[in-house]
Amino acid sequence: KSIVSPIYNRIALDVAELEIAHVRLDKEGRFDGYMDSYLNYCLTESANIDQTHREFIHDVVLSTMDEGSVAIVPVETINNPNLTEGFDICSVRTGKILEWFPTSIRVRVYNDRTGHKEDIVVPKSITPIIENPFYTVMNDNNSIVQRLIRKLNLLDSIDEQSGKGKLDIIIQLPYGLKSSLRKKQAEERIESIKEQLRNSEYGIAYTDATEKITQLNRPAENNLMSQIEYLTNMLYDQLGITPEVLNGTADEKTMLNYYTRTVEPYIAAIVNEIKRKWISKTGKTQGQSIRFRRNV
């Protein structure tokens, strides 16, 4: 993931940089102020005892990219959300989805009281489920990212084989090898050369004037690098990202396109799902909402 991980991390950092808040709207749907709630504290200050709000959103986005979907689990609440809509969120955690049921999901979430990850079943109605907007690009079996990872793994295995210190040579002996006696003599000759090289201070061995040695360990000719470059460029295009965005030299127009095409789908998926699951109908009629904005 030497190519994929920096892209994932860059997107997750930029999503976490945006401000998400529990807000109050006026009758025209415009911002009127921040809500004084535990949920707003989770979204703007501290998500749980281990993570700040930015670290938590960064974790959510990275987990969504790796898993395809992730759950935001309310681990501490004011009032029981299973019994009333009037509850507030005090602490949240990222949960890996293990099983899907009609009205609930089984998630693996960290318990900060025991220090262990635990598998629990939570209702879908109170658990925001964030799905990767770029699932077909990143998580599908034949997606661009998965193909790129397979190509990189193949290239790494070739590099590892070529770096094991093997000579990869063929010795042509001045006699045929059809009989078992000749084959045994050939094996003894090979062992003799190996012994000379092993015991020589400078790695020097001698051969007979009639023997011919052919060197094989030249660079393998393949089109892996060109395929990797092609898939990388295709990944950039499909994610709406450029090398300039990653190295910090992108101009304003490029960054605007990047935030619109790449960052906005992730932050919108998070905000819309939190608003759908944690803002009750009564709260919406009172002007409560979840909004995000970019601090410029």
C-alpha positions in Angstrom: 0.0 0.0 0.0 3.0 2.3 -0.5 0.9 4.3 -3.1 -2.6 3.8 -1.7 -1.9 4.6 2.0 -0.7 8.2 1.4 -3.8 8.9 -0.7 -6.1 7.5 2.0 -4.3 9.4 4.7 -4.4 12.7 2.8 -8.2 12.4 2.2 -8.9 11.4 5.8 -6.8 14.3 7.2 -8.7 16.8 5.0 -12.1 15.4 6.0 -11.1 15.6 9.7 -10.0 19.2 9.2 -13.6 20.3 8.4 -15.7 21.5 11.3 -18.7 19.4 12.2 -21.1 20.7 14.9 -24.5 20.2 16.4 -26.2 23.5 15.6 -29.4 25.4 15.9 -31.1 26.8 12.7 -33.6 29.7 12.3 -36.9 29.4 10.5 -35.1 30.0 7.2 -32.7 27.1 7.8 -29.8 29.4 8.4 -27.2 29.0 11.1 -28.4 30.5 14.4 -25.9 29.1 17.0 -24.3 26.1 18.5 -26.3 23.6 20.6 -25.1 23.2 24.2 -25.1 19.4 24.1 -22.8 16.5 24.8 -23.1 15.6 21.1 -21.7 18.9 20.1 -18.8 18.4 22.6 -18.1 15.0 20.9 -18.1 16.6 17.5 -16.0 19.7 18.3 -13.8 18.7 21.3 -13.5 15.1 22.4 -15.1 12.1 20.9 -14.0 9.7 23.7 -11.4 9.4 26.4 -8.7 8.4 23.8 -9.5 10.5 20.8 -10.1 14.2 20.0 -12.9 15.0 17.5 -10.4 15.3 14.6 -8.7 12.0 15.4 -12.1 10.3 15.6 -13.2 11.6 12.2 -9.8 10.6 10.7 -10.3 7.1 12.2 -13.9 6.9 10.7 -12.7 7.9 7.2 -9.7 5.5 7.2 -11.8 2.6 8.5 -14.5 3.4 5.9 -11.8 3.2 3.1 -10.4 -0.1 4.4 -13.6 -1.9 5.3 -16.1 -0.4 2.9 -18.5 0.6 5.7 -18.1 1.4 9.4 -20.4 2.1 12.3 -20.3 5.0 14.7 -21.3 3.5 18.0 -22.8 5.6 20.8 -21.1 3.9 23.8 -22.3 6.4 26.5 -25.6 8.3 26.4 -27.9 10.4 28.5 -31.1 8.4 28.7 -31.6 5.0 27.0 -31.9 5.6 23.2 -33.8 2.3 22.9 -36.6 3.7 25.1 -36.8 7.4 24.1 -35.9 9.8 21.3 -34.8 12.4 23.9 -31.2 11.1 24.4 -27.8 12.8 24.1 -24.5 11.3 23.0 -21.6 11.5 25.5 -19.0 9.3 23.9 -18.7 7.6 20.5 -16.4 4.9 19.0 -15.6 3.6 15.6 -17.0 0.0 15.3 -16.1 -2.6 12.7 -19.2 -4.2 11.2 -19.0 -8.0 11.5 -22.6 -9.2 10.7 -25.7 -7.6 9.3 -29.2 -8.3 10.6 -32.6 -6.9 9.5 -32.8 -4.2 12.2 -29.4 -4.4 13.9 -25.7 -5.1 13.3 -22.9 -6.9 15.2 -19.9 -4.6 15.6 -16.5 -4.9 17.2 -15.8 -1.9 19.3 -13.2 -0.9 21.9 -14.3 -0.9 25.5 -12.2 1.8 27.3 -13.2 0.4 30.7 -11.8 -3.1 30.1 -9.1 -2.2 27.5 -10.4 -4.9 25.1 -12.4 -5.0 21.9 -15.8 -6.5 22.3 -18.5 -7.8 19.9 -21.9 -6.3 20.6 -25.2 -6.1 18.7 -26.6 -2.6 18.3 -29.8 -1.3 16.6 -29.5 0.3 13.2 -31.9 3.0 14.2 -29.5 4.6 16.6 -26.1 3.6 15.0 -24.9 5.7 12.1 -23.5 3.5 9.4 -21.0 5.2 7.1 -20.6 3.6 3.7 -17.6 4.4 1.5 -18.8 6.8 -1.4 -16.0 5.4 -3.5 -16.7 1.7 -2.7 -16.5 0.7 -6.4 -13.1 2.4 -6.7 -11.5 1.1 -3.5 -13.2 -2.0 -2.1 -14.7 -4.0 -4.9 -12.7 -7.1 -5.8 -11.8 -5.8 -9.3 -11.6 -2.1 -8.3 -8.7 0.1 -9.3 -7.3 0.1 -5.8 -7.4 -3.7 -5.3 -5.8 -4.3 -8.8 -3.1 -1.7 -7.9 -2.4 -3.4 -4.6 -2.1 -6.8 -6.3 0.3 -5.4 -8.9 2.5 -3.8 -6.2 2.6 -7.1 -4.3 3.7 -8.9 -7.4 6.4 -6.3 -8.0 7.6 -6.6 -4.4 7.8 -10.4 -4.8 9.9 -10.1 -7.9 12.2 -7.6 -6.2 12.6 -9.9 -3.3 13.6 -12.8 -5.5 16.1 -10.8 -7.4 17.7 -9.6 -4.1 18.4 -12.9 -2.5 22.0 -13.0 -3.7 21.7 -15.9 -6.2 24.1 -16.0 -9.1 21.6 -17.5 -11.6 24.1 -19.0 -14.0 24.2 -21.9 -16.4 27.4 -23.9 -16.9 27.8 -25.7 -20.2 30.0 -28.7 -19.8 32.1 -30.2 -22.6 30.3 -33.6 -22.5 26.8 -34.9 -22.7 24.7 -35.6 -19.6 22.5 -38.5 -20.7 24.1 -41.1 -18.4 23.8 -41.0 -14.6 27.6 -41.0 -14.3 27.9 -37.8 -16.3 25.1 -36.2 -14.3 26.9 -37.1 -11.1 30.1 -35.5 -12.5 28.2 -32.4 -13.4 26.7 -32.1 -9.9 30.2 -32.6 -8.4 31.5 -29.8 -10.7 28.8 -27.5 -9.5 29.6 -28.3 -5.9 33.3 -27.6 -6.6 32.5 -24.1 -8.0 30.2 -23.4 -5.1 32.9 -24.4 -2.6 35.5 -22.2 -4.3 33.2 -19.2 -4.2 32.2 -19.8 -0.6 35.8 -20.1 0.7 37.3 -17.4 -1.5 37.9 -14.1 0.1 37.0 -12.2 -3.0 34.4 -14.6 -4.5 36.7 -16.0 -7.3 36.4 -19.4 -8.8 38.1 -21.1 -11.8 36.6 -23.2 -14.6 38.0 -25.4 -17.4 38.8 -23.8 -20.8 36.1 -25.9 -22.4 33.3 -24.9 -20.0 31.0 -22.1 -20.9 29.2 -19.9 -18.3 26.0 -18.0 -19.1 24.8 -15.2 -16.7 21.0 -15.0 -16.2 20.5 -12.5 -13.4 19.8 -9.5 -15.7 16.8 -7.3 -15.1 13.6 -9.1 -16.0 11.7 -7.4 -18.8 8.1 -6.9 -17.8 5.5 -4.2 -18.1 4.6 -4.2 -14.4 5.8 -0.6 -13.8 3.9 0.7 -16.8 0.7 -1.0 -15.5 1.3 0.4 -12.0 1.7 3.9 -13.4 -1.5 3.5 -15.6 -3.5 2.2 -12.6 -2.2 5.0 -10.4 -3.1 7.7 -12.9 -6.6 6.1 -13.2 -7.0 6.1 -9.4 -6.1 9.8 -9.3 -8.7 10.5 -12.0 -11.5 8.5 -10.3 -10.9 10.0 -6.9 -10.5 13.5 -8.2 -7.0 13.9 -6.7 -3.7 15.0 -8.3 0.0 14.6 -7.3 0.0 18.3 -6.6 -2.7 17.9 -3.9 -0.5 15.3 -2.2 2.7 17.3 -2.3 1.0 20.6 -1.4 1.7 22.6 -4.6 -1.9 22.5 -6.0 -3.4 25.9 -7.0 -6.8 27.2 -5.7 -8.8 25.8 -8.6 -7.3 22.3 -8.2 -8.0 22.3 -4.4 -11.6 23.5 -4.9 -12.1 20.6 -7.4 -10.5 18.2 -4.9 -12.7 19.3 -2.0 -15.8 19.2 -4.1 -15.3 15.8 -5.8 -13.3 13.9 -3.1 -13.7 15.4 0.4 -17.3 16.5 0.3 -18.8 13.0 -0.4 -17.1 11.6 2.8 -18.1 14.5 5.1 -21.6 14.6 3.7 -22.0 10.8 4.3 -20.9 11.3 7.9 -23.0 14.4 8.6 -26.2 13.1 6.9 -26.1 9.8 8.7 -25.5 11.3 12.2 -28.3 13.8 11.6 -30.6 11.0 10.4 -29.9 8.7 13.4 -29.3 11.1 16.3 -31.5 14.1 15.6 -35.1 13.2 16.4 -38.2 14.6 14.6 -38.9 16.8 17.6 -35.3 18.1 17.6 -35.6 18.9 13.8 -38.8 20.8 14.4 -36.9 22.8 17.1 -34.3 23.7 14.5 -31.6 21.3 15.6 -29.3 19.9 12.9 -25.7 18.7 12.1 -23.7 21.0 9.8 -20.2 21.1 8.5 -18.0 23.9 7.2 -14.5 24.4 6.0 -12.3 26.7 8.1 -10.5 28.8 5.5 
